[in-house]
């Protein structure tokens, strides 16, 4: 038997049925009723809900996989623990010739004591929708838990390609439930009201823990180390607590909230620059913080002297050195340099190349003299 129910059949309640449906998960909605839903968890722990997942296995077929759930009947009927202990294949009826329709896939409980339908059992069912130009899903039967909706397009059949599974024909509507007092992992049920002040849920869509305050779910701001959302607290609980204040991060100093200024991160380097032919690298130093860098390069000419024209031009521009990756400007930058006998203009390119473009009128870049080039720019 694939779908097992606990304490439903008037006879034949086996020990295995009792064991496999031993769920212990009832999130209250009132003093007698509980929230219908699926127990969370997957084999690898990577996802919130794995139970009763459905995937296509053919043009008009799908498989519903193992899982446990609780289905609440009428308020006085109690909750039905249900378990699907083996994968089940279901088959959808062919599409209407003229219009699309939407079917429901549900986990359903039959209890003759209350529904007078003549049986005591649980099963996976397809509730067929009504074809229409703008189809809507049918109502779910009593004592059932909706798992998925499936759109069956007009004319769909195994011979015509079937249901458009790849095009998103199915919609996951499964919801979760946990034991009373447990933190509910939200899944398609973020807006369901709480049952009592102090109830908690983990809202994965919003990425924070929420507490039911009697009227609404509110972010829980006081966990140690947590940043209180904007508008939730006016006085800090401890020195070092943080809050979001209209987009500004603030820290409680024991007496007042102060705008938080993170420590300035500074990086330095003295390696990575490489000289060009005709030059010797004497020294390189770099310092960067918050996207701005300052570099200082000292080189010595070891090739032939370079002489500027009366207008200070050097033709062609002379490659001096290359800055290391990570220390190059985001756009071409003009820097200055000097050997203390003359001075000139240097271009720092985005590829890290440093060229000397101009020098003092009729000046000579003489071999053996230290030339220092300095620049501050945006990385």
C-alpha positions in Angstrom: 0.0 0.0 0.0 1.7 3.2 -1.2 -0.4 5.9 0.7 -0.8 5.0 4.4 -3.0 6.8 6.9 -2.8 6.6 10.7 -5.9 5.8 12.8 -8.3 6.2 9.9 -9.5 2.7 9.0 -11.9 1.2 11.7 -10.0 -2.1 11.3 -6.6 -3.2 10.1 -4.5 -0.4 11.8 -1.2 -2.3 11.4 1.9 -1.7 13.4 3.7 -0.6 10.3 1.0 2.0 9.5 1.3 3.3 13.0 5.1 3.6 12.8 5.4 5.1 9.3 2.7 7.7 10.0 4.1 8.7 13.4 4.5 12.3 12.5 4.3 14.4 15.6 3.9 17.6 13.5 0.9 19.8 14.3 1.3 23.5 13.9 -1.8 24.9 15.6 -4.2 27.3 13.9 -6.7 27.4 16.8 -7.3 25.5 20.0 -8.4 22.3 18.2 -7.3 22.6 14.6 -3.8 22.4 13.0 -2.2 23.5 9.8 -2.3 21.0 6.9 1.1 20.6 5.3 4.1 18.6 4.4 7.0 17.8 6.8 10.1 19.7 5.6 13.5 18.1 4.7 15.3 16.4 1.9 17.8 13.5 1.8 20.8 15.9 1.3 19.5 18.7 3.5 19.9 21.3 0.6 16.2 22.2 0.2 13.3 23.0 2.4 10.8 20.5 1.1 11.4 17.3 -0.8 8.3 15.2 0.2 5.5 14.8 -2.3 7.4 16.5 -5.0 6.1 15.8 -8.5 8.0 15.6 -11.9 6.9 14.6 -15.4 7.6 11.1 -16.5 5.7 11.1 -19.9 3.6 13.3 -22.1 0.5 12.8 -19.9 2.0 11.3 -16.8 3.9 12.4 -13.7 5.4 10.8 -10.6 4.7 12.0 -7.0 7.5 11.1 -4.7 7.7 9.9 -1.1 6.8 12.1 1.8 4.8 12.7 5.0 2.0 15.2 5.6 -0.8 16.2 8.0 -4.3 16.9 6.7 -6.7 18.7 9.0 -10.3 17.7 8.6 -13.2 19.7 10.2 -12.3 21.4 13.4 -13.7 18.6 15.5 -12.5 15.8 13.2 -8.9 16.1 14.1 -5.8 15.8 11.9 -5.0 12.9 9.7 -1.3 11.8 9.5 -0.5 10.5 6.0 2.6 9.0 4.4 3.4 8.1 0.8 6.1 5.4 1.2 6.7 4.7 -2.5 6.8 6.8 -5.6 3.4 6.9 -7.4 2.8 7.6 -11.1 -0.4 9.5 -12.0 -2.0 10.0 -15.5 -3.8 13.1 -16.7 -6.8 13.0 -19.0 -6.4 14.2 -22.5 -7.0 17.9 -23.1 -10.3 19.4 -24.2 -10.6 19.9 -28.0 -11.4 23.6 -27.7 -10.1 25.0 -24.4 -7.3 24.7 -21.8 -8.0 23.5 -18.3 -6.2 23.5 -15.0 -6.1 20.3 -12.9 -5.2 19.9 -9.2 -3.0 17.2 -7.8 -4.0 16.6 -4.2 -3.3 14.3 -1.3 -6.7 13.3 -0.1 -8.2 11.5 2.9 -11.5 9.6 2.8 -13.3 9.1 6.2 -16.7 7.6 5.9 -17.5 8.7 9.5 -17.6 12.3 8.3 -17.9 12.3 4.5 -20.2 9.3 4.0 -18.3 8.3 0.9 -18.1 4.7 1.9 -14.4 4.2 2.5 -11.5 4.8 4.9 -8.3 5.5 3.0 -5.9 8.1 1.6 -4.6 8.6 -1.9 -3.0 10.9 -4.5 -5.7 12.2 -6.8 -6.1 14.5 -9.9 -9.0 16.8 -9.6 -9.9 17.7 -13.1 -10.7 21.4 -13.9 -13.3 22.8 -16.2 -12.1 23.7 -19.7 -12.5 27.5 -20.4 -11.0 30.3 -22.5 -9.4 31.5 -19.3 -9.3 28.4 -17.1 -9.1 28.4 -13.3 -8.2 25.7 -10.9 -11.1 23.7 -9.4 -11.9 23.8 -5.6 -9.9 21.3 -3.5 -12.0 18.5 -2.0 -12.6 18.5 1.8 -9.8 16.8 3.7 -7.2 17.3 1.0 -3.9 19.0 0.7 -3.1 20.7 -2.7 0.3 19.7 -4.1 0.4 21.1 -7.6 -1.7 22.7 -10.3 -1.1 21.4 -13.9 -2.3 23.2 -17.0 -3.5 20.8 -19.7 -3.6 22.7 -23.0 -6.4 22.1 -25.5 -5.9 19.0 -27.6 -3.1 17.7 -25.4 -2.6 13.9 -25.6 0.3 11.5 -25.8 0.1 11.6 -29.5 0.2 15.4 -29.8 3.2 16.0 -27.4 1.1 16.0 -24.2 1.4 18.5 -21.4 3.9 21.3 -21.8 6.0 20.3 -18.8 9.1 22.1 -20.0 7.1 25.3 -20.5 6.0 25.5 -16.8 2.7 23.7 -17.0 3.0 22.6 -13.3 3.0 25.0 -10.3 4.3 23.9 -6.9 1.7 24.8 -4.2 3.0 22.5 -1.4 3.1 24.0 2.1 5.0 23.1 5.2 4.0 22.2 8.8 6.1 21.4 11.9 5.6 20.4 15.5 3.9 22.8 17.9 6.5 25.2 19.1 8.8 24.5 16.2 10.1 27.2 13.8 8.2 26.8 10.6 10.3 26.8 7.4 8.1 29.0 5.1 7.3 27.4 1.8 4.4 28.9 -0.2 2.8 30.0 3.1 4.5 33.2 4.2 1.2 35.0 4.6 -0.6 32.4 6.6 -1.5 34.1 10.0 0.1 32.8 13.2 -1.9 31.0 15.9 -0.4 32.7 19.0 1.9 35.6 19.9 5.4 34.3 20.2 5.1 31.8 17.3 8.1 31.9 14.9 8.7 31.2 11.3 11.8 31.3 9.1 10.9 33.4 6.1 13.5 32.2 3.5 12.2 34.7 0.9 12.9 37.6 3.2 15.9 35.9 4.8 15.0 36.6 8.4 13.3 35.1 11.4 9.8 36.4 12.1 7.6 36.4 15.2 3.8 36.6 15.3 2.9 39.6 17.5 -0.8 38.8 17.5 -1.7 40.7 14.4 1.2 40.3 11.9 4.5 38.6 11.3 7.3 41.0 12.3 11.1 40.6 11.9 12.7 39.4 15.2 15.3 42.1 15.9 16.9 41.1 19.2 19.0 38.1 18.5 22.6 38.6 19.6 24.7 39.8 16.7 21.7 40.5 14.5 21.0 43.8 12.8 17.6 45.2 13.8 15.5 46.2 10.8 14.6 49.8 10.4 11.8 51.0 12.7 11.8 48.1 15.1 13.8 49.4 18.1 14.6 52.8 19.5 16.9 51.9 22.4 19.7 49.4 22.1 19.8 46.2 24.3 23.6 46.1 24.6 26.7 48.0 23.6 27.7 47.0 20.2 24.2 46.2 18.9 23.5 47.3 15.3 20.4 48.6 13.6 19.4 49.7 10.1 18.2 53.3 10.4 16.5 54.3 7.1 19.4 52.8 5.1 22.2 53.9 7.5 24.0 51.4 9.7 24.1 52.5 13.3 25.8 51.1 16.4 24.6 51.4 20.0 27.4 52.9 22.2 25.7 52.3 25.5 23.9 55.7 25.5 23.0 56.6 21.9 22.9 55.3 18.3 26.0 56.5 16.4 26.5 56.1 12.6 28.8 53.2 12.1 32.1 54.0 10.3 33.8 50.7 9.3 37.6 50.6 9.7 39.5 51.8 6.7 41.2 48.9 4.9 44.6 49.8 3.5 46.8 47.6 1.3 50.4 48.3 0.5 52.9 46.7 -1.9 56.5 47.1 -3.0 56.7 44.4 -5.7 55.3 43.7 -9.1 56.5 46.6 -11.2 58.7 45.7 -14.1 61.1 48.0 -16.0 61.2 48.4 -19.7 64.3 48.0 -21.9 66.7 50.8 -21.3 65.6 51.3 -17.7 66.4 49.9 -14.3 63.8 49.7 -11.5 65.2 51.2 -8.2 62.1 51.1 -6.1 58.3 50.7 -6.2 55.7 51.5 -3.5 51.9 51.4 -3.6 49.2 52.1 -1.2 45.5 51.8 -1.9 42.2 52.2 0.1 38.6 52.5 -0.9 39.3 52.3 -4.6 42.0 55.0 -4.7 45.7 54.2 -5.1 48.9 56.1 -4.7 52.1 54.8 -6.3 55.7 55.9 -6.4 58.1 54.4 -9.0 61.9 55.2 -9.0 63.8 54.3 -12.2 67.2 54.9 -13.6 68.0 55.3 -17.3 70.6 52.7 -18.4 70.3 53.3 -22.2 71.2 56.3 -24.3 70.4 59.7 -23.1 67.0 61.1 -24.1 66.9 64.8 -25.1 63.7 66.8 -25.2 63.0 69.5 -27.9 62.8 73.1 -27.2 59.0 72.5 -26.7 59.7 69.8 -24.2 58.6 66.9 -26.5 60.0 63.4 -26.6 59.3 61.6 -29.8 58.3 58.9 -29.7 57.0 58.5 -26.1 59.3 56.2 -24.2 58.1 53.2 -22.3 59.5 53.4 -18.7 57.9 50.5 -16.8 54.7 48.5 -16.2 52.6 48.6 -13.0 51.4 45.3 -11.5 47.8 44.1 -12.1 45.5 45.5 -9.5 47.4 48.7 -9.2 46.5 50.2 -12.6 44.2 53.2 -13.2 40.7 52.7 -14.5 41.4 55.3 -17.3 44.5 56.9 -18.7 46.1 59.2 -16.2 48.8 61.9 -16.4 51.4 61.9 -13.7 54.5 63.9 -13.0 58.1 62.9 -12.4 61.5 64.5 -11.8 65.2 63.7 -11.5 65.7 67.0 -9.6 67.5 68.5 -12.7 64.4 68.5 -14.8 60.8 67.4 -14.7 58.3 65.8 -17.1 54.9 64.3 -17.8 54.2 60.6 -17.7 51.1 58.7 -18.9 49.8 55.8 -16.9 47.6 53.6 -19.1 44.9 51.1 -18.1 47.2 48.2 -19.1 49.8 49.4 -16.6 52.3 50.9 -19.0 54.0 54.1 -17.9 55.4 56.3 -20.7 57.4 59.5 -20.5 55.8 62.0 -22.9 57.5 65.3 -22.2 60.5 66.7 -20.3 61.9 70.1 -19.5 62.6 72.2 -22.7 65.9 71.0 -24.2 66.4 68.9 -21.0 68.2 65.6 -21.0 67.1 62.4 -19.3 70.7 61.4 -18.4 71.7 57.8 -17.7 72.5 57.1 -14.1 70.1 59.6 -12.6 67.1 58.5 -10.4 63.8 59.6 -11.8 60.8 59.4 -9.4 57.3 59.2 -10.7 54.3 59.7 -8.4 50.6 59.5 -9.0 47.2 59.2 -7.1 44.3 57.9 -9.1 41.1 55.8 -9.0 41.7 52.1 -9.6 
